[in-house]
Amino acid sequence: MPNIASAKKNMRKSRSATVRNRAQRSALRTALKKAKSPEASAEERTQAVSLLDRAARKGLVHKNLAARQKSKMAKAANAA
């Protein structure tokens, strides 16, 4: 347990960031699963792309992972 005030503050910040990141990552994964299903609508795919872009911009996921997933979804949408 930290004794210094700034360390205590950093601990609080990291704890809240962890909770926020976990929720956003979970929402992203759920959206990706829905978008990858064969009966996915265009709206679901658009939402998944939007979440991926935001997650990459905010540093939640790597930008190449986002690009790869978007490419994969576009390929699947064209094939279907």
C-alpha positions as CSV (number, residue, x, y, z in Angstrom):
1,M,0.0,0.0,0.0
2,P,1.5,3.3,-1.0
3,N,2.3,6.0,1.5
4,I,3.0,8.9,-0.8
5,A,0.0,11.0,-1.9
6,S,0.9,10.9,-5.6
7,A,1.3,7.1,-5.5
8,K,-2.1,6.8,-3.8
9,K,-3.6,9.0,-6.6
10,N,-1.9,6.9,-9.3
11,M,-3.3,3.8,-7.7
12,R,-6.9,5.2,-7.8
13,K,-6.4,6.4,-11.4
14,S,-5.1,3.0,-12.6
15,R,-7.9,1.1,-10.8
16,S,-10.6,3.2,-12.5
17,A,-8.8,3.0,-15.9
18,T,-8.7,-0.8,-15.5
19,V,-12.4,-1.0,-14.9
20,R,-13.1,1.3,-17.8
21,N,-10.8,-0.6,-20.2
22,R,-12.3,-3.9,-19.2
23,A,-15.8,-2.7,-20.0
24,Q,-14.8,-1.2,-23.3
25,R,-12.8,-4.3,-24.3
26,S,-15.8,-6.5,-23.4
27,A,-18.2,-4.3,-25.5
28,L,-15.7,-4.4,-28.4
29,R,-15.5,-8.2,-28.3
30,T,-19.3,-8.6,-28.1
31,A,-19.7,-6.3,-31.1
32,L,-17.1,-8.2,-33.1
33,K,-18.8,-11.5,-32.4
34,K,-22.1,-10.1,-33.6
35,A,-20.6,-8.6,-36.7
36,K,-18.8,-11.8,-37.6
37,S,-21.9,-13.9,-37.5
38,P,-23.4,-14.9,-40.9
39,E,-26.7,-13.1,-40.2
40,A,-25.1,-9.8,-39.1
41,S,-26.7,-6.6,-40.4
42,A,-24.8,-3.7,-42.0
43,E,-25.6,-1.7,-38.9
44,E,-23.9,-4.2,-36.6
45,R,-20.8,-4.2,-38.8
46,T,-20.7,-0.4,-38.9
47,Q,-20.9,-0.3,-35.1
48,A,-18.1,-2.8,-34.7
49,V,-15.9,-0.8,-37.1
50,S,-16.6,2.3,-35.1
51,L,-15.7,0.6,-31.8
52,L,-12.5,-0.8,-33.3
53,D,-11.5,2.6,-34.6
54,R,-12.1,4.2,-31.2
55,A,-10.3,1.5,-29.4
56,A,-7.3,1.8,-31.6
57,R,-7.3,5.6,-31.3
58,K,-7.5,5.4,-27.5
59,G,-4.8,2.7,-27.2
60,L,-7.1,0.0,-26.0
61,V,-6.0,-2.3,-28.9
62,H,-3.1,-2.0,-31.3
63,K,-3.8,-0.2,-34.5
64,N,-2.8,-3.1,-36.6
65,L,-5.2,-5.4,-34.7
66,A,-8.0,-3.0,-35.5
67,A,-7.0,-2.8,-39.2
68,R,-6.7,-6.6,-39.4
69,Q,-10.2,-7.1,-37.8
70,K,-11.8,-4.5,-40.1
71,S,-10.2,-6.2,-43.2
72,K,-11.4,-9.6,-42.0
73,M,-15.0,-8.3,-41.6
74,A,-15.0,-6.6,-45.0
75,K,-13.7,-9.8,-46.6
76,A,-16.5,-11.8,-44.9
77,A,-19.2,-9.3,-45.9
78,N,-18.1,-9.4,-49.5
79,A,-18.1,-13.2,-49.5
80,A,-21.6,-13.5,-48.1
